[in-house]
Amino acid sequence: MDAMKTFLCLLLRCLSVSSLLLTGPSQHDTRLGSDTRVPCRFTVEKSPVDLKQLTILWRFLDKEIMSYKNNVKKTSPRYSLSTEALRTGIADLKISNAQISDGGSYKCSVIYKSEGKKNEVWLDIRAPPQVTITDKTVVVNVESILRCSATGFFPIDIEVTWFRGSERLSDVTLDHPQRNPDKTYSVNSTVTITPTEEDREKIFSCRVQHKYLQEPLQVDFQLLYQDRTSAEIIAACSVPLIILINIITAVLWRRQKLRRKGLQTVIPQRKRTHTF
Ligand SMILES: *[C@@H]1O[C@H](CO)[C@@H](O)[C@H](O)[C@H]1NC(C)=O
């Protein structure tokens, strides 16, 4: 009987030791600029949770950023915690306007009565690129550069490929990505082509692959042919025009110079020696 009692006692103690449980995923992701909750859920033996006996600690990159013990203390106004939700075992860390620098390892510690449990959650900030064609103007049979711009992405790794119809183009460059003030990256890619008459009808594409794009982002476009004849007309007209402008300027300048000379003869001798 005594042995039975001891056994039950041990069992109960054992049960009571594991009565605080932490659940929730170890990974969470959110879009750059959005409001998010880093999850931390717990269960206790008897709900609702007695808030007087509860302590919550949130750490980010091993620095304490928020705590709850009777009230909430936090290191940034972008962090918050719902004390109401704590009663039901939700200790999520709310972050508003998620930034690239918010990405990383979060640790949630829950202390209830005499027990303590810890959980780590990795937060990824999703920043997929936006893609635009910035240069597509060409002149037929003249070597031309097409440019595609991918902006606002994170992490840095990105792949840009070019197509004419289904044919993959090879004379391609990818610049060194530039860092934006919000810690995202932007990069330009170019392709060099010598467009033919047939290319007028062709669809060109810039295709971008990035970790946070579910599928490659492809921008299709047609080349913008600069009319060669109009370009030539402008060039042909500009030469006589420049000559004409030069003649007019020269005539005006000469006339002004003559007029000034006329004035100078009136200026007294002494003052002239001063000026020159
Ligand atoms: C991409 O090219 C455009 C136009 O040439 C330029 O203004 C921009 O700064 C470039 N961006 C990057 C990230 O190099």
The ligand as an SDF file (V2000), in Angstrom:
LIG
                    3D

 14 14  0  0  0  0  0  0  0  0999 V2000
   19.8370   50.1610  -63.3930 C   0  0  0  0  0  0  0  0  0  0  0  0
   19.9250   50.9530  -64.5650 O   0  0  0  0  0  0  0  0  0  0  0  0
   19.2930   52.2160  -64.4620 C   0  0  0  0  0  0  0  0  0  0  0  0
   19.3140   52.8920  -65.8110 C   0  0  0  0  0  0  0  0  0  0  0  0
   20.5090   52.6780  -66.4660 O   0  0  0  0  0  0  0  0  0  0  0  0
   19.9960   53.0220  -63.3700 C   0  0  0  0  0  0  0  0  0  0  0  0
   19.3790   54.2680  -63.2170 O   0  0  0  0  0  0  0  0  0  0  0  0
   19.9280   52.2560  -62.0680 C   0  0  0  0  0  0  0  0  0  0  0  0
   20.6470   52.9400  -61.0720 O   0  0  0  0  0  0  0  0  0  0  0  0
   20.4890   50.8610  -62.2250 C   0  0  0  0  0  0  0  0  0  0  0  0
   20.2330   50.1210  -61.0210 N   0  0  0  0  0  0  0  0  0  0  0  0
   21.1460   49.3380  -60.4460 C   0  0  0  0  0  0  0  0  0  0  0  0
   20.7080   48.6340  -59.2500 C   0  0  0  0  0  0  0  0  0  0  0  0
   22.2810   49.2040  -60.8890 O   0  0  0  0  0  0  0  0  0  0  0  0
  1  2  1  0
  1 10  1  0
  2  3  1  0
  3  4  1  0
  3  6  1  0
  4  5  1  0
  6  7  1  0
  6  8  1  0
  8  9  1  0
  8 10  1  0
 10 11  1  0
 11 12  1  0
 12 13  1  0
 12 14  2  0
M  END
$$$$
